[in-house]
């Protein structure tokens, strides 16, 4: 993910002006990284290192989403609908 895309995601999901570390921003960045790794694996399905990294990123995203659902369910639902995570 390049700098422009990353800064665009941060400005879209931040809660206040200089926010780069809130749960919403972190999950949005991880979602972008997951989609990039998934596209890479479609081209190179036997790349085990990328698959291992993808599983780690997915686990981190799941932990952050579980934390958000425990602390503030309304923010969790809003974030999941904005990112299209729940179907």
Beta strands, then each sheet from edge to edge (+ up, - down):
end
